[in-house]
Amino acid sequence: MVSVIIPYYNRPEKIRRCLDSVLNQTYQKFEVLVIDDCSTDPLIIDNDPRIKVFRNEKNLGPGLSRNVGLDNAAGKHIAFLDSDDYWSSDFLKKCLKGFEVAINNPVMVFANTFSVTKDGVSPRRVWQEEISTILPNILIDKRPWATSACVWKAKVVKNIKWIDSRNWEDYAFDVSVALKCNNVFSIDEFLVFYDAEGNDKLSQERFEITIINQNRSILFISSSLFYSQFRNNQIVRKAITILLINHLISNLQTKSKNKRLIILTKAEFKKWNKVSLNIFIIFLSFFPMNVQLRTLRHLKKRIISGLTKF
């Protein structure tokens, strides 16, 4: 059985389409766990024994709502489906088949995704080569899979919690899984539809709040990887260093007043890099913001090109 976990917040029309795509799957052994994240719009769902509804007492965000689903899931496999996304009718069947044919014992199988707008559909995040691992892939470029495009092994992910962040929380979850099992399997078919329309996207927050949440996720990822088997992986070290520089730049651009996050970001940078580079970052903080921004961007380019050792 597959446990399909759907966090919901004020999308009464879109969740109907989402649920229909689950109920119309060719593979019918599933349960649906809808987590109503303290919505103000009524959640009206057909009386179907396969659908269970849980309501949060306060708004927790999609990540923590998924934890509610995990705590109540009974399936051998887990799928996280956003309430405005939807599946092709063969999605579950083909993903489960992927577990059978894969030779690398994957923790997750994923399919390709279409982005849906008023102008039609178009491929989203298409990759030229086969993806077989979580790390270091998700740190090098955009995450190859959408959250709604994955089916996970419950025995691996059941006790992994989504962190309290509303941006990049999916990256943090993937990294936590990779520390237990890093293998995935991809299906070269477009079986998932990502709704890119509307003002109700969970990720649409004020830019500064988005940066703060993303920074929180990056700090979690950095700390998790530093105390793991990936600590000495040069690709991971380089990717984390670049991510931390990016967030120093973002904090400067937004003139963030959250000094604690800036201090923590610099602390993570210090852990991953040699003394001379850390002294340089400390020294740089005494200069005007425009000089800091220009220098950090130049440093990032040098690290990417391999001219600066870290």
N, C-alpha and C positions, 0 to 999 in steps of 0.2 A: 504493500500500500504506500501511496505517496501522500504526505501531509503538505497541503498547499496553504502557505501562510500569507495573508493579505492585510497589510496595515491600511486603514481607511480613515480619511478625514475630509468631510464635506465635498464628496464627489458622487452624489446620488445617481446621476445619469451614467457616468463612466463606469461605476462599479457594476452596474447591470451588464454592460458589455463585457467587462472583465470576467464576471461570474459565468456568463453564458459560454465564454470560451473554455472555461474549465469543465462545466457540466456537459459540454458537447465533445469532450475528448473521446477518441477511439479507445483509449485505455481508461477503464472506468473504476479501477480500484484506488480510490482516493478519499481523503477527507479534506474539507475546506475550513480553515480557521480564520475568520474575519476579526481583526482587532480594531474596534471603533475607538479612535484616539480622541475621545471626548468631543465628538462632532457637535456642531450646532444645527446642521441640517439633518433632518430625520433619515435614518438608515432603514430603508424598506427592502426586505429580502423575502423571496418566496419561501414558504415552509418546506424545506427539504432536509431530510435527516442527515445528509452528508455535510450540511453547513452548520458550523457552530460559531456563535458570535460572542465575543468578549469585549466589554467596554471599560476603557481606562477611566479612573476617577478624575484624572487631569491629563492635559495634553503632554505626551512624552516624546513625540517625534517618531519617525518610522523605525529607527534602530531599536529603541527600547520596546516599541510595540511588537517588533519581530521576536524579541525575547519572550514576551507573553505567549506568542504562538509556539515557540520552541518548548517552553515549559509544559505545554498541553498537547504537543504533537505525539502521535502514536505510530506514525508510519516508518517504514524501513528506509524511505528516502524523503528528503525535504526539498520543497521549492518555495522560493520567496517571490511572490508576484505583486507588483505595485498595482494599486486599484485603478489606475488609468491606462495600464498596459493590458495586452491580451495575447493569447496564443493561437497558433494554427491548430486544427483539430488533432493532428498527429504529433504534437510536441512531446507529450509525456511518453507515448509509445516509442518514439524514435530515440529519445534520451535514455530511456531504460534499456533499449537495445544496445545503445552505445556502451553501457557498462558491461554488457555481455561480450561484445566483440573487441573491446580495448584490451591491449596486452600489457599495459603499464599500471593496472590496478588503480584506476583514477578515483579520487575523492569526489570529483564533480564532472558532469558532462554538460556541455553548453552548445547552443545553436546560434546561428547568425540572426541579426535583428534588423528589421525595417524601421526607419523613422517615419512617422505619419504626421503630415500637415494637411492643411486645407487644399494644398496643391497636389497632393497625392503621396506616394510612398517612395522612399529612396533608401539604399543600403546605409547602414550605420555601423561604423567601426569594422570595416572589412579588412582582413589580414591576408597578406600574400603567402605566408608560410604557415605550416601547421603549428598550433600552440599545444604543447604537451605539459607545461608546468605553470604554476602560479608565479613563482619567483624565479628569476628577477623580472619577468615580463611586465608585470603591472607597475613596476617602478621606472621602467625605461620609457614607456609611452603611455597613452591612455589605456585604461582597463579594457582588455580585449572583449569582454562579455558584459552585457547588461545584467543588472541584478535579477531581472525577470526572466533571463534566458538560461538559467542554471538549474540543474537538479543535483542535490548533494546526498552523500551517504550519511544517514542519520547517526550511525554509530560513531562517526568522527566528529560531526558538528553539533550534536545534541547539547553538549555541555560547553560550547563556545558561545560567549555572550557578545552581542553587539554593544559597542561603547556608546556613551551618552554624548553624541555629536550628531549634527544634522547635515554634515557635509564631509564627504570622504569616509563616512562610517562603513561603507561597503568595502573600500580598500583595506581598512583596519581589520574587518572581519576576514577578508581573503588572506591577509598576512597571518592572522591567528590560525587559520586552517592550514596554511602552508607549513607552519612549524610542526604540525602533526603529520600531514601528508601533502606533498607538493605536486602530485600528478593529477592532470586533468585530460579530458578527451573532448575534441571538438567535432561537431557535425557540420558539414559544409552545405547547410541548407538554411534558408530564411524561414524560421518557424515562429518568430516572436515579433510583435508590433509594439513599438515604443511611441507613445503619444507625445509629440513635441509641441502641441498646441495648448493654448489657454493660459490664464493667469494663476491657476491653482496648483502649479507644479510644486512639489514638496521642497525642491531645491531653490526656489525663487525667494530669497530673503535679501535684506539690505546687504550691500557689498561688504561692509565692515563686519557684520555679524557672520556672513559667510566665511570671511577670512579667519575670524576667531575660531569658528567651528572646524574649518579645514586645518588650521594650525594645531588644534587639539588632537585631531586624528593623526596628523603627521608626527607629533610628539609621541603618541602611543606607538605608531609604527616604528619610529626610530629606536625607541627604548626596547621594544619587543625584539627587534632584529639584532641590536647590539649585544643582548644577552642570549644569543642563539647560535646555531651552527652556521648561520649566514654572516656572522660578524667579520670574517676574514675574506669574504667573497668580494673581489675588487669591483665588480659591476655593481653590487649592492652598495658598497661604500661610496662609490662615485655618485650613484643615483640619490642616496640619502643626503649626501653633502649638497647636491644641487637643489633638492627639495627644501632643505633648511635655508639655503641662500635665497631661494624664491620667496620664502615666507618672511625672511628679514626684509626683503624688498617690499613685499606687500604690506607689512606693518608700517614701514616708513611712508609708503604712498598713502595709506589711509590715516596716517598720523594717529595710530592706535594708542589709546590710553591704557590698554591692558599691559602694563609693564611686566607683569608676572609671566605672561606668555612669551614676551621678548626675551626675558632672562632665561626661561626654560629652553627656548630655541637656541640661544647661544651656548647653554650648557650641553645640549645634545650635540651641537657642532663641535664643541671642545672634545667630547668623547671620541668622535670619529676621526679627528684630524690632528696633525702633528702640532707641536708647540709653536713653531714659527707662524703658522697660519692663524692660530688662535690669538697670538699677540697682535698680528696684523688686524684682525677683526676688532679687538679691544681698542687699538690705536685709532682705527677708522671712526669709531663712535664719537670722537671729539671734533670731527669735522662737520660742516654744514650738511643738511640733508641732501642737497643736490649732488654734492661731492660723494657722499656715501652711496647714493643710488647709482651714480655713474660707475663708481669703483666696484661695487658688488656685481653689477651687470658684466663688467669687464672680467672680473674674477670667475664668474660662472662660465663665460665663453672660454677662458683659458683651461678650466677644469674639463669642460666638454671636449675640447680639442686635445687634451692630454698634456698641455704645456706646463700646468701647475700640478705638483705632486701633493697628495693629501694623506 
